[in-house]
Amino acid sequence: MSTIDPQISENPVTQAASAPLPVIRQLDDSAINRIAAGEVVERPASAVKELVENAIDAGATRITVEIADGGKTLIRVTDNGCGMTPQDLPLALSRHATSKIDGSDLLNIHTFGFRGEALPSLGAVGRLTITSRAEGHDAAQIRVAGGQMEAVKPAALRQGTIVELRDLFFATPARLKFMRTDRAESQAISDTVKRLAMAEPAVGFTLRDVSGGGEGRVTFRADPMSGDLFDALHGRLAHVIGREFAENALKIDATREGIRLYGYAALPTYSRGAAVTQFLFVNTRPVKDKMLTGALRAAYMDFLSRDRHPAAALFIDCEPTLVDVNVHPAKSEVRFRDPGLARGLIVSSLRHALAEAGHRASSTVAGATLGAMRPEQPTASGAPRVYQMDRPSLGARNSAYAAQSPGLPPAPPYPAPPPAEENAGFAEFSAAYSGRLVEEPVSAEPETQPVEDLPLGAARGQVHENYIIAQTRDGMVIVDQHAAHERLVYEKLKHQMADTGVAAQALLIPEIIELSEGDCARLLEVAEELAKFGLGIEAFGGNAVAVRETPAILGEVNAEAMIRDILDELADQGESQLVQARLEAILSRVACHGSIRSGRRMRGEEMNALLREMEETPHSGQCNHGRPTYVELKLADIERLFGRS
């Protein structure tokens, strides 16, 4: 008879019941602060963000940030704000002690900070020193290291507050192992300061790296901007993002139902390969919100290919009760009471601004064109080439004038040999060549405005049967005839579809698709919106939906695959542009095949008609894929290429 080991035969439930019960303990303040610090202070850049926001809340007009070793060994923030009294300093280091709210209304938030967690969290994981002076009081200083607070001491300070944080995470050394290199942390701090500088154009910011001791070096400086809101913001964006962005950005200012959107958004031809130039602010608070970035992408959907990203700095202002900023400890996420209103305002405002821009294209296109034109290389000796032109003889001048006159007979297949006599000048051109590329039709009525004064000028010629050369009053324009006409045809097709609606094609046998309960409810919520684009769906009992209609222009489609792609987009972004994107892709393809092809020779009146239509059509500055349709070169830049400036 076999024996059974009692340890094996014992019931696990009985084993668990006999184990001692876990004891619930109240954590001490030091442990609580270290846990809170893990939520609020993720890296040195998080500490800089909290301290600079406190300085802004204190009414500072100049803020200086000094860091050493990527902020790991030193972060010092100096401001000229209102300061604190000696009695307030110990309270400022207590958890959930703040002067910014009274606790009665957590939705009516008008400041950056309101939780009272930043300073005690920093004092729990680092060595924190605060020196401050309020008007009418003496300056005072307090220290706290690893959560241990010292007594308040007198100090010397004229105005404002100095917060010095040394040896960040010394009390939690495990966190230091997750820090990146000093350069990466310094870059993160710089990005944080720049975002706050964009949010507060009237405040001056200085970022200095003092690694190694001494005065260090200034890595970023932004002086306070003056003027009205848009002038100050435009100047600050030009300084922070770059002058190219400011030159190619469109002013945005729109209000709807208590929500105001303002800022600047760049032209589609000033796009980026990644979403690194997208800055969004809610009540001047820098945020990273998936719904807002999705709205920005949707506004440019018709103008950029999938691998390009728009550039913008947009600010949403609304009553604090309309948005909840108390979603995340870092306050980088927000939740709108009516997210559809905020999203619709962004999409409609940006599309309206892009339409008003008309045919305008980015100035960086011209800069890249000029940069591609390389001047003649210097001589082998290294000395610059000296250009000297003698005064031409009378015969040479007459031949030159004749060569450029428009009324010459057509040139023979081969140029005639030059005359044998010496000093013939330009006589060989007198009967064979013309500098005129295109004969302009003579108008029966005098024009009220010279064609050269129009934005895209007068067509002067066509090269390689694809590029139109036009002359403007102060330069020249090179137009890609195929790309330009493709955009014109595409805009016409879109207007036709908007006027007549999207034709729906009824399926002979509706396609039944089984979904999960959540997916089914999510899809039926947007059924009415999908019906506008010709996709008809309805509930079919249980968790199934029936697809009864699909957009006719798409032809035969896999309805189930389309529905599941729409659901993926809804889960990721909260809304779906898939059907609209597919329709517009079809229209774009039709426009491409129906536009003027490369290699076709155009008459002068055809080229001018194309230029005039481009001037009247919105978005004609870029093709359907976001590439520029024309390049404008100023005469001064052209002359500089030839050394004539």
C-alpha positions as CSV (number, residue, x, y, z in Angstrom):
1,M,0.0,0.0,0.0
2,S,1.5,3.4,-1.1
3,T,1.9,6.3,1.2
4,I,1.0,9.9,0.3
5,D,3.2,12.7,1.3
6,P,1.1,14.9,3.6
7,Q,2.7,18.1,2.2
8,I,1.6,17.1,-1.3
9,S,-1.9,16.0,-0.3
10,E,-2.6,19.2,1.7
11,N,-5.2,21.4,0.1
12,P,-3.8,24.8,-1.2
13,V,-6.9,26.5,0.1
14,T,-6.3,25.2,3.6
15,Q,-2.7,26.2,3.3
16,A,-3.6,29.8,2.4
17,A,-6.2,30.0,5.1
18,S,-3.6,29.1,7.8
19,A,-1.1,31.7,6.6
20,P,-1.0,35.0,8.6
21,L,-3.1,37.8,7.2
22,P,-1.3,40.8,5.6
23,V,-1.1,43.8,7.9
24,I,-2.3,47.2,6.6
25,R,0.2,49.9,7.5
26,Q,0.1,53.6,7.3
27,L,3.2,54.7,5.3
28,D,5.2,57.5,6.8
29,D,5.5,60.9,5.1
30,S,9.0,60.2,3.8
31,A,7.8,57.1,1.9
32,I,4.7,58.9,0.7
33,N,6.7,61.8,-0.7
34,R,9.1,59.4,-2.5
35,I,6.2,57.6,-4.1
36,A,4.6,60.9,-5.2
37,A,8.0,62.0,-6.6
38,G,7.9,59.0,-8.9
39,E,4.7,60.2,-10.4
40,V,5.5,63.9,-10.6
41,V,9.3,63.9,-11.2
42,E,10.1,61.4,-13.9
43,R,13.4,62.9,-14.9
44,P,15.3,66.2,-14.5
45,A,13.2,67.9,-17.1
46,S,10.1,67.1,-15.0
47,A,11.7,69.0,-12.1
48,V,12.5,71.9,-14.3
49,K,9.0,72.0,-15.6
50,E,7.5,72.1,-12.1
51,L,9.9,74.8,-10.8
52,V,9.5,77.1,-13.9
53,E,5.7,76.8,-13.7
54,N,5.8,77.8,-10.1
55,A,7.9,80.8,-11.1
56,I,5.3,81.8,-13.8
57,D,2.5,81.4,-11.3
58,A,4.4,83.8,-9.0
59,G,4.2,86.5,-11.6
60,A,7.9,86.4,-12.7
61,T,8.9,88.3,-15.8
62,R,12.4,86.9,-16.0
63,I,13.4,83.3,-15.2
64,T,16.9,81.8,-15.3
65,V,17.4,78.1,-15.3
66,E,20.9,76.7,-14.5
67,I,21.7,73.0,-14.8
68,A,24.8,70.8,-14.4
69,D,25.3,67.3,-15.8
70,G,22.0,67.2,-17.5
71,G,20.2,68.3,-14.3
72,K,21.3,65.3,-12.3
73,T,23.7,67.2,-10.0
74,L,22.2,70.7,-10.1
75,I,19.0,72.5,-11.1
76,R,18.8,76.1,-10.1
77,V,15.7,78.3,-11.0
78,T,15.9,82.0,-10.3
79,D,12.9,84.3,-10.8
80,N,11.8,87.8,-9.9
81,G,8.3,86.8,-8.8
82,C,6.3,87.7,-5.7
83,G,8.4,85.5,-3.4
84,M,7.4,83.9,-0.1
85,T,7.5,85.1,3.5
86,P,9.7,83.2,6.1
87,Q,6.5,81.8,7.7
88,D,5.3,80.4,4.3
89,L,8.6,78.5,3.5
90,P,8.0,75.4,5.8
91,L,4.4,75.3,4.6
92,A,5.5,75.3,1.0
93,L,7.4,72.1,1.6
94,S,4.3,70.3,3.1
95,R,2.3,68.0,0.9
96,H,-0.8,69.4,-0.6
97,A,-0.1,72.9,0.7
98,T,-0.7,75.6,-2.0
99,S,-1.7,79.2,-2.4
100,K,-3.3,78.6,-5.8
101,I,-6.6,77.0,-4.9
102,D,-8.8,76.8,-1.8
103,G,-9.9,73.2,-2.5
104,S,-13.6,74.1,-3.0
105,D,-13.6,73.8,-6.8
106,L,-11.0,71.5,-8.5
107,L,-12.3,72.3,-12.0
108,N,-11.8,76.1,-11.8
109,I,-8.0,76.1,-12.2
110,H,-6.3,79.3,-13.4
111,T,-2.7,78.4,-12.7
112,F,-0.1,75.8,-13.8
113,G,0.2,74.2,-10.4
114,F,-2.5,73.5,-7.9
115,R,-1.7,70.1,-6.2
116,G,1.1,71.3,-3.8
117,E,3.1,68.1,-4.7
118,A,6.2,69.4,-6.6
119,L,8.3,70.9,-3.8
120,P,7.8,68.2,-1.2
121,S,8.4,65.5,-3.9
122,L,11.7,67.2,-4.9
123,G,12.7,67.5,-1.3
124,A,12.1,63.8,-0.8
125,V,14.4,62.6,-3.5
126,G,17.0,65.4,-3.6
127,R,18.7,68.1,-1.6
128,L,16.5,71.2,-2.0
129,T,17.2,74.7,-0.9
130,I,14.7,77.6,-1.2
131,T,15.7,81.2,-0.8
132,S,12.9,83.7,-1.2
133,R,11.9,87.3,-0.3
134,A,8.4,88.8,-0.5
135,E,7.9,92.5,-0.7
136,G,7.9,94.1,2.8
137,H,9.5,91.0,4.4
138,D,13.1,89.9,5.0
139,A,14.6,87.2,2.9
140,A,14.8,83.7,4.3
141,Q,16.1,80.3,3.4
142,I,15.1,76.7,4.1
143,R,16.7,73.4,3.3
144,V,15.4,69.8,3.0
145,A,17.3,66.7,2.1
146,G,15.8,63.3,1.6
147,G,12.6,64.5,3.3
148,Q,14.4,65.9,6.4
149,M,13.6,69.6,6.8
150,E,15.9,72.1,8.6
151,A,14.9,75.3,10.3
152,V,14.3,78.6,8.5
153,K,17.4,80.8,8.4
154,P,17.9,84.5,7.4
155,A,19.3,85.0,3.9
156,A,20.4,87.7,1.5
157,L,18.2,88.3,-1.6
158,R,16.8,91.4,-3.2
159,Q,13.7,90.0,-4.9
160,G,11.9,86.8,-6.0
161,T,12.9,83.2,-5.3
162,I,15.9,80.9,-5.9
163,V,15.2,77.2,-5.8
164,E,18.3,75.0,-5.9
165,L,18.0,71.3,-6.3
166,R,21.2,69.2,-6.0
167,D,21.8,65.5,-6.4
168,L,18.4,64.6,-7.8
169,F,17.3,61.1,-6.8
170,F,20.1,60.6,-4.3
171,A,17.5,59.3,-1.9
172,T,16.3,56.8,-4.5
173,P,19.5,55.7,-6.3
174,A,17.6,53.1,-8.3
175,R,16.0,55.9,-10.3
176,L,19.4,57.1,-11.4
177,K,20.0,53.9,-13.3
178,F,17.1,54.8,-15.6
179,M,18.4,58.2,-16.5
180,R,19.8,58.8,-20.0
181,T,23.0,60.5,-20.9
182,D,23.8,64.0,-19.8
183,R,23.3,65.3,-23.3
184,A,19.9,63.6,-23.7
185,E,18.7,64.9,-20.3
186,S,20.0,68.4,-21.2
187,Q,18.1,68.3,-24.5
188,A,14.9,67.3,-22.7
189,I,15.3,70.2,-20.3
190,S,15.8,72.6,-23.2
191,D,12.7,71.3,-24.9
192,T,10.7,71.8,-21.7
193,V,11.9,75.4,-21.3
194,K,11.2,76.2,-25.0
195,R,7.6,74.9,-24.7
196,L,7.0,77.1,-21.7
197,A,8.7,80.0,-23.4
198,M,6.2,79.7,-26.3
199,A,3.3,79.6,-23.8
200,E,4.5,82.9,-22.1
201,P,5.9,85.3,-24.7
202,A,5.9,88.2,-22.2
203,V,8.3,86.3,-19.9
204,G,12.1,86.3,-20.5
205,F,13.8,82.9,-20.2
206,T,17.5,82.0,-19.9
207,L,18.9,78.4,-19.8
208,R,22.5,78.0,-18.8
209,D,24.7,74.9,-18.6
210,V,27.1,75.3,-15.7
211,S,28.6,71.8,-15.8
212,G,32.2,71.9,-14.6
213,G,31.7,75.1,-12.6
214,G,32.1,78.8,-13.5
215,E,29.6,80.9,-15.4
216,G,28.9,78.1,-17.8
217,R,27.4,78.8,-21.3
218,V,23.9,80.0,-22.3
219,T,22.2,77.3,-24.4
220,F,18.9,79.2,-24.8
221,R,17.8,82.8,-24.3
222,A,14.5,84.4,-25.1
223,D,13.9,88.0,-24.1
224,P,10.4,89.3,-23.2
225,M,8.4,90.1,-26.3
226,S,6.3,93.3,-26.5
227,G,3.3,94.2,-28.7
228,D,-0.1,92.6,-29.0
229,L,-0.8,88.9,-28.5
230,F,-0.1,87.8,-32.1
231,D,3.0,90.1,-32.6
232,A,4.5,88.8,-29.4
233,L,3.7,85.2,-30.1
234,H,5.0,85.5,-33.7
235,G,8.3,86.9,-32.5
236,R,8.7,84.2,-29.8
237,L,7.9,81.4,-32.3
238,A,10.4,82.8,-34.7
239,H,13.0,82.7,-32.0
240,V,12.1,79.3,-30.6
241,I,11.0,77.2,-33.6
242,G,12.9,79.2,-36.3
243,R,12.4,82.1,-38.6
244,E,11.5,79.8,-41.5
245,F,8.5,78.6,-39.6
246,A,7.4,82.1,-38.8
247,E,7.8,83.2,-42.4
248,N,5.6,80.2,-43.7
249,A,3.0,80.1,-40.9
250,L,-0.6,81.2,-41.2
251,K,-2.3,83.2,-38.4
252,I,-5.1,81.2,-36.8
253,D,-7.8,83.0,-34.7
254,A,-11.3,81.5,-34.3
255,T,-13.9,81.2,-31.6
256,R,-16.8,78.8,-31.2
257,E,-19.1,78.3,-28.2
258,G,-16.7,79.7,-25.6
259,I,-13.6,78.0,-27.0
260,R,-11.0,80.1,-28.7
261,L,-8.3,78.7,-31.0
262,Y,-5.3,80.9,-31.9
263,G,-1.7,80.5,-33.0
264,Y,0.2,79.7,-36.2
265,A,0.1,76.8,-38.5
266,A,2.6,76.3,-41.3
267,L,1.8,75.9,-45.0
268,P,1.6,72.3,-46.3
269,T,4.8,72.7,-48.3
270,Y,6.6,73.5,-45.0
271,S,6.0,69.9,-43.7
272,R,8.3,67.7,-41.6
273,G,9.3,64.0,-41.7
274,A,8.2,63.6,-38.1
275,A,5.7,65.3,-35.7
276,V,8.5,67.2,-33.9
277,T,7.2,70.7,-34.7
278,Q,3.7,70.3,-33.3
279,F,3.1,72.3,-30.1
280,L,-0.3,72.3,-28.5
281,F,-1.4,74.3,-25.5
282,V,-4.6,74.4,-23.4
283,N,-5.0,77.6,-21.4
284,T,-1.3,78.2,-22.0
285,R,-0.5,74.7,-20.5
286,P,1.7,72.6,-22.8
287,V,-0.1,69.3,-23.4
288,K,0.2,66.1,-25.4
289,D,-3.3,65.1,-26.2
290,K,-4.1,62.4,-28.7
291,M,-7.4,64.0,-29.7
292,L,-5.8,67.3,-30.5
293,T,-3.0,65.9,-32.5
294,G,-5.5,63.7,-34.4
295,A,-7.5,66.9,-35.2
296,L,-4.3,68.6,-36.5
297,R,-3.5,65.6,-38.7
298,A,-7.1,65.5,-40.0
299,A,-7.0,69.2,-41.0
300,Y,-3.9,68.5,-43.2
301,M,-5.1,65.1,-44.4
302,D,-6.0,66.5,-47.9
303,F,-2.6,68.2,-48.4
304,L,0.1,65.9,-47.1
305,S,1.1,62.3,-47.8
306,R,1.2,59.9,-44.9
307,D,4.9,60.2,-44.4
308,R,4.8,64.0,-43.9
309,H,3.6,65.9,-40.8
310,P,2.4,69.4,-40.4
311,A,4.1,72.1,-38.2
312,A,2.0,74.2,-35.9
313,A,1.8,76.0,-32.6
314,L,-1.8,76.2,-31.5
315,F,-3.4,77.5,-28.3
316,I,-6.8,76.7,-27.0
317,D,-8.3,79.1,-24.5
318,C,-11.6,78.3,-22.6
319,E,-13.2,78.5,-19.3
320,P,-11.4,76.2,-16.8
321,T,-14.7,74.5,-16.1
322,L,-14.8,73.3,-19.8
323,V,-11.6,71.2,-19.5
324,D,-10.3,68.9,-16.8
325,V,-6.5,69.2,-16.2
326,N,-6.6,67.0,-13.2
327,V,-6.2,63.8,-15.2
328,H,-2.5,63.0,-14.8
329,P,0.0,64.0,-12.1
330,A,2.3,65.6,-14.7
331,K,-0.8,67.6,-16.0
332,S,0.3,66.9,-19.6
333,E,-3.1,65.3,-20.5
334,V,-6.4,67.1,-20.5
335,R,-10.0,66.0,-21.0
336,F,-12.6,68.4,-22.6
337,R,-16.2,68.4,-21.6
338,D,-17.1,68.5,-25.3
339,P,-14.1,67.0,-27.2
340,G,-16.0,67.1,-30.5
341,L,-16.3,70.9,-30.3
342,A,-12.6,71.4,-29.7
343,R,-11.7,68.9,-32.5
344,G,-14.2,70.5,-35.0
345,L,-12.8,74.0,-34.2
346,I,-9.3,72.9,-35.0
347,V,-10.1,71.2,-38.2
348,S,-12.4,73.9,-39.6
349,S,-10.2,76.8,-38.6
350,L,-7.0,75.3,-40.1
351,R,-8.8,74.3,-43.3
352,H,-10.3,77.8,-43.6
353,A,-6.8,79.4,-43.1
354,L,-5.3,77.1,-45.7
355,A,-8.0,78.0,-48.2
356,E,-7.4,81.7,-47.6
357,A,-3.7,81.2,-48.3
358,G,-4.7,80.4,-51.9
359,H,-1.8,79.4,-54.1
360,R,0.9,80.5,-51.6
361,A,3.8,78.0,-51.2
362,S,6.6,77.9,-48.6
363,S,9.5,80.2,-49.0
364,T,11.8,77.4,-48.1
365,V,11.2,75.9,-51.5
366,A,12.9,78.8,-53.2
367,G,15.7,78.7,-50.7
368,A,16.3,75.0,-51.4
369,T,16.3,75.8,-55.2
370,L,18.8,78.6,-54.8
371,G,20.9,76.4,-52.6
372,A,21.0,73.7,-55.3
373,M,22.4,76.2,-57.8
374,R,26.2,76.1,-57.4
375,P,28.3,78.9,-58.6
376,E,31.4,78.4,-60.8
377,Q,34.2,76.8,-58.9
378,P,37.3,79.0,-58.3
379,T,40.4,78.6,-60.5
380,A,43.1,76.1,-59.8
381,S,45.4,78.8,-58.4
382,G,42.8,79.6,-55.7
383,A,42.5,83.3,-56.8
384,P,39.0,84.5,-57.5
385,R,38.1,84.9,-61.1
386,V,38.0,88.6,-62.2
387,Y,35.1,89.5,-64.6
388,Q,35.7,92.4,-66.9
389,M,33.5,93.5,-69.8
390,D,34.8,95.9,-72.4
391,R,32.5,98.4,-74.0
392,P,31.0,96.7,-77.0
393,S,31.4,98.2,-80.5
394,L,28.4,99.7,-82.3
395,G,28.1,96.7,-84.6
396,A,28.0,94.3,-81.6
397,R,25.4,96.4,-79.9
398,N,23.1,96.4,-83.0
399,S,23.5,92.7,-83.4
400,A,22.7,92.1,-79.8
401,Y,19.5,94.2,-80.0
402,A,18.5,92.4,-83.2
403,A,19.1,89.0,-81.6
404,Q,16.6,89.8,-78.8
405,S,13.9,91.3,-81.0
406,P,10.7,89.2,-81.2
407,G,9.9,89.6,-84.9
408,L,12.6,87.4,-86.4
409,P,12.0,84.5,-88.8
410,P,12.3,81.0,-87.4
411,A,15.8,79.6,-86.9
412,P,17.2,77.2,-89.5
413,P,18.0,73.6,-88.4
414,Y,21.7,74.4,-88.0
415,P,23.3,77.7,-87.2
416,A,25.1,79.4,-90.0
417,P,28.9,79.6,-89.8
418,P,30.2,82.8,-88.4
419,P,31.6,85.4,-90.8
420,A,35.2,85.3,-91.6
421,E,36.1,88.9,-90.8
422,E,37.5,89.7,-87.4
423,N,35.7,91.6,-84.7
424,A,32.3,90.6,-86.1
425,G,30.8,90.7,-82.6
426,F,27.3,89.2,-82.5
427,A,26.7,89.3,-86.2
428,E,26.3,85.5,-86.4
429,F,23.1,85.8,-84.4
430,S,21.5,88.5,-86.5
431,A,19.4,86.2,-88.7
432,A,19.0,83.0,-86.8
433,Y,18.4,83.4,-83.0
434,S,15.8,84.9,-80.8
435,G,15.8,85.3,-77.0
436,R,12.0,85.1,-77.1
437,L,10.7,81.7,-76.2
438,V,7.0,82.2,-76.5
439,E,5.0,84.6,-78.6
440,E,2.3,86.2,-76.5
441,P,-1.1,86.8,-78.2
442,V,-1.7,90.5,-78.8
443,S,-4.8,91.6,-76.9
444,A,-7.3,93.8,-78.8
445,E,-8.1,95.8,-75.6
446,P,-5.4,97.3,-73.4
447,E,-4.9,95.5,-70.2
448,T,-5.8,97.4,-67.0
449,Q,-3.1,95.6,-65.1
450,P,0.2,94.4,-66.5
451,V,0.4,90.6,-66.4
452,E,3.8,90.7,-64.6
453,D,2.1,92.4,-61.7
454,L,-0.1,89.3,-61.0
455,P,1.2,86.9,-58.3
456,L,2.4,84.3,-60.7
457,G,3.3,86.7,-63.5
458,A,3.3,86.2,-67.3
459,A,4.3,82.9,-69.0
460,R,7.5,83.4,-71.0
461,G,8.4,79.8,-72.0
462,Q,8.2,76.1,-71.4
463,V,11.3,73.9,-70.8
464,H,11.5,70.1,-71.0
465,E,7.8,70.1,-71.9
466,N,6.9,70.2,-68.2
467,Y,8.0,73.4,-66.5
468,I,6.5,76.8,-67.2
469,I,8.8,79.8,-66.8
470,A,6.9,82.9,-65.9
471,Q,8.1,86.5,-65.2
472,T,6.9,88.5,-62.3
473,R,7.5,92.1,-61.5
474,D,10.4,91.3,-59.1
475,G,11.5,87.8,-60.1
476,M,10.5,84.6,-61.9
477,V,8.3,81.6,-61.2
478,I,8.9,78.0,-62.3
479,V,5.7,76.0,-62.4
480,D,5.3,72.2,-62.6
481,Q,2.5,72.1,-65.1
482,H,1.4,68.5,-64.3
483,A,1.4,69.0,-60.5
484,A,-0.4,72.3,-60.7
485,H,-3.1,71.1,-63.0
486,E,-3.5,67.9,-60.9
487,R,-4.4,70.1,-57.9
488,L,-6.8,72.2,-59.9
489,V,-8.7,69.2,-61.2
490,Y,-8.7,67.6,-57.8
491,E,-10.3,70.7,-56.2
492,K,-13.0,70.8,-58.9
493,L,-13.8,67.1,-58.3
494,K,-14.1,67.7,-54.5
495,H,-16.5,70.6,-55.1
496,Q,-18.6,68.5,-57.4
497,M,-18.7,65.7,-54.8
498,A,-19.7,68.2,-52.1
499,D,-22.5,69.6,-54.2
500,T,-23.9,66.3,-55.4
501,G,-23.0,64.1,-52.4
502,V,-21.3,60.7,-52.4
503,A,-23.2,58.2,-54.5
504,A,-23.9,55.0,-52.6
505,Q,-24.1,51.6,-54.2
506,A,-26.5,49.2,-52.6
507,L,-25.3,45.7,-52.1
508,L,-27.4,42.9,-53.6
509,I,-26.8,40.8,-50.4
510,P,-26.0,42.8,-47.3
511,E,-22.7,41.7,-45.7
512,I,-23.1,40.6,-42.1
513,I,-20.1,41.2,-39.8
514,E,-19.9,39.8,-36.3
515,L,-18.1,42.1,-33.8
516,S,-17.5,42.3,-30.1
517,E,-20.0,44.2,-28.0
518,G,-17.8,47.2,-27.6
519,D,-16.8,47.4,-31.3
520,C,-20.4,47.1,-32.3
521,A,-21.5,50.0,-30.1
522,R,-18.6,52.1,-31.1
523,L,-19.3,51.6,-34.8
524,L,-23.1,52.3,-34.5
525,E,-22.3,55.6,-32.8
526,V,-20.6,56.9,-36.0
527,A,-23.1,55.2,-38.4
528,E,-24.7,58.6,-39.3
529,E,-21.4,60.2,-40.1
530,L,-20.3,57.2,-42.2
531,A,-23.6,57.4,-44.2
532,K,-22.6,60.9,-45.4
533,F,-19.7,59.2,-47.3
534,G,-21.9,56.5,-48.8
535,L,-21.2,53.7,-46.2
536,G,-24.5,52.4,-44.9
537,I,-24.5,50.2,-41.8
538,E,-27.2,49.2,-39.3
539,A,-27.6,46.9,-36.4
540,F,-28.4,43.2,-37.2
541,G,-29.1,41.8,-33.8
542,G,-26.8,40.8,-31.1
543,N,-23.3,42.1,-31.8
544,A,-23.6,42.0,-35.6
545,V,-23.9,44.8,-38.1
546,A,-25.1,44.7,-41.7
547,V,-23.3,46.7,-44.4
548,R,-26.0,47.6,-46.9
549,E,-24.3,50.3,-49.0
550,T,-20.7,51.2,-50.0
551,P,-19.4,54.3,-51.8
552,A,-20.0,53.8,-55.5
553,I,-16.7,55.4,-56.6
554,L,-14.7,52.8,-54.7
555,G,-16.1,50.0,-56.8
556,E,-15.9,46.5,-55.3
557,V,-14.6,46.7,-51.8
558,N,-14.0,44.2,-49.0
559,A,-16.6,45.6,-46.6
560,E,-15.5,43.6,-43.6
561,A,-11.8,44.7,-43.9
562,M,-13.0,48.3,-44.3
563,I,-15.1,48.1,-41.2
564,R,-12.3,46.6,-39.1
565,D,-9.9,49.3,-40.3
566,I,-12.4,51.9,-39.2
567,L,-12.7,50.3,-35.8
568,D,-8.9,50.3,-35.4
569,E,-8.9,54.0,-36.2
570,L,-11.7,54.7,-33.8
571,A,-9.9,52.8,-31.0
572,D,-6.6,54.6,-31.7
573,Q,-7.8,58.2,-32.4
574,G,-11.4,58.4,-31.2
575,E,-12.6,59.2,-34.7
576,S,-12.2,57.7,-38.2
577,Q,-11.3,59.5,-41.4
578,L,-10.8,56.2,-43.3
579,V,-13.8,56.4,-45.7
580,Q,-13.2,60.1,-46.5
581,A,-9.5,59.4,-47.0
582,R,-10.3,56.6,-49.5
583,L,-12.7,58.7,-51.4
584,E,-10.3,61.5,-51.7
585,A,-7.6,59.1,-52.7
586,I,-9.8,58.0,-55.6
587,L,-10.5,61.6,-56.6
588,S,-6.8,62.3,-56.4
589,R,-6.0,59.4,-58.7
590,V,-8.7,60.6,-61.2
591,A,-7.3,64.1,-61.1
592,C,-3.8,62.8,-61.8
593,H,-4.9,60.9,-64.9
594,G,-7.1,63.8,-66.0
595,S,-4.5,66.5,-65.7
596,I,-2.0,67.9,-68.2
597,R,0.7,65.3,-68.7
598,S,4.4,65.9,-68.6
599,G,5.8,66.1,-72.0
600,R,3.0,68.1,-73.6
601,R,3.8,71.4,-75.3
602,M,1.6,74.2,-74.3
603,R,0.8,77.5,-76.1
604,G,1.3,80.8,-74.4
605,E,-2.4,81.4,-73.8
606,E,-2.7,77.9,-72.2
607,M,0.2,78.6,-69.8
608,N,-1.2,81.9,-68.8
609,A,-4.7,80.5,-68.3
610,L,-3.2,77.8,-66.0
611,L,-1.4,80.5,-64.0
612,R,-4.5,82.6,-63.6
613,E,-6.5,79.5,-62.5
614,M,-3.8,78.7,-59.9
615,E,-4.1,82.2,-58.5
616,E,-7.9,81.8,-58.0
617,T,-7.9,78.2,-56.6
618,P,-7.2,77.5,-52.9
619,H,-4.4,75.1,-52.1
620,S,-2.9,75.3,-55.6
621,G,0.6,75.9,-54.1
622,Q,1.0,72.2,-53.5
623,C,0.0,69.1,-55.3
624,N,-2.2,66.3,-53.9
625,H,0.8,64.8,-52.2
626,G,2.1,68.0,-50.5
627,R,4.8,68.8,-52.9
628,P,5.2,72.4,-54.2
629,T,3.6,73.2,-57.6
630,Y,5.8,76.2,-58.2
631,V,9.0,77.9,-57.1
632,E,9.4,81.6,-56.9
633,L,12.8,83.2,-57.2
634,K,13.3,86.9,-56.5
635,L,15.4,88.9,-58.9
636,A,17.8,90.0,-56.1
637,D,18.5,86.3,-55.4
638,I,19.1,85.5,-59.0
639,E,21.4,88.5,-59.4
640,R,23.3,87.4,-56.3
641,L,24.0,84.0,-58.0
642,F,25.7,85.8,-60.9
643,G,27.6,88.2,-58.7
644,R,25.6,91.2,-59.7
645,S,24.4,92.2,-56.2
